[in-house]
Amino acid sequence: MYQKLIKPFFFLFDAERAHYLLADLLTFSMKIPGVSSLFRAIYGYEHPSLRRTVFGIEFPNPVGLAAGFDKNAVLVDELATLGFGFIEVGTVTPKPQDGNEKPRLFRLPEDSAIINRMGFNNDGLAQMKKRLEARQAPVIIGGNLGKNKVTPNELADDDYCQGFETLYPVVDYFVVNVSSPNTPNLRALQEKEPLKQLLSRLQDLNQRKPKLKPILLKIAPDLTNEQLDDVVDIVLETGIAGLIATNTTLSREGLLADPAVTAEAGGLSGKPVGDRSTEVIAYIHKKSKGKIPMIGVGGIHSANDAIEKLRAGASLVQIYTGFIYEGPGLIQEINRAIVSEGL
């Protein structure tokens, strides 16, 4: 039904407008008695072998929703009915911000891809905390943290620390996002010294809490092997819980879509980033001798795509662009394949 009816309808609209229409439809549907139970029956899939403990958290299954889809934590209860093992909200910044000018989201159907330059548009930490406090679903939640556009890099640590302190009571793990290409100079924070300083400061805050919560670093697929070596050293040295590999790419290599669209600025996600994301996972897994747990994300449009990332060294996977192109049935498809493959 998704491929024949729902997807063609929403693809008639501008990509960002379609996203909000889909969110409204999902919210409305869940208010109809019995619909949430129906969705769980259709899309849910449970099996003992899917359960796994990563970062000290027991996940009911290893398929999660990546950050960016539910930036403001407004759909957590609704999305939880689709069978996700965990949901990552954000990226969230301390203060609300509008993000970049529209249009800023572009589909590349020929490539099963999306280009976005959203620019961390979000309602801010206070609103996210309020919504997460009110949620009903017991699903595992990750909080993806960013800095405000107006915050200079030399003060960026303060934004991330504020995010950590505010969301600590309402999320299960944190993600430090310094790899989005859509906030000016943000990726400079991936350099060794500023990154080490930021993660060390967050870990210091973490150590003062009654319970440690996993802190993960989300990295770009565009890093060189030398930069990945630095990332491995920093993760092991600071003691953060792991990595998310990878964010969107600036590369446009091999795309089939209209050059007028591929030339749009922003990060590319979807099938074209899949191989590079898996390469990064495999490289880090080998370099760290398997000591760094990872969530694999990027170009997962099928069960086989997810299996490749797990075999490369990921412990969990996330979907976003694949979720849009393939529909919610992808979650169950991946989970069934994981059981079938004995992973």
Secondary structure, DSSP 4 states (H G I P E B T S, - for coil): -IIIIIHHHHTTS-HHHHHHHHHHHHHHHHTSTTHHHHHHHHH----GGG-EEETTEEESSSEEEPTTTTTTSSSHHHHGGGT-SEEEEEEE-SS-B--SPSP-EEEEGGGTEEEE---S-B--HHHHHHHHHH-----EEEEEE---TTS-GGGHHHHHHHHHHHHTTT-SEEEEE---TTSTTGGGGGSHHHHHHHHHHHHHHHHTSSS---EEEEE-TT--HHHHHHHHHHHHHHT--EEEE---B---TT--S-HHHHTS-SEEEEGGGHHHHHHHHHHHHHHTTT-S-EEEESS--SHHHHHHHHHHT-SEEEESHHHHHH-THHHHHHHHHHHHHT-
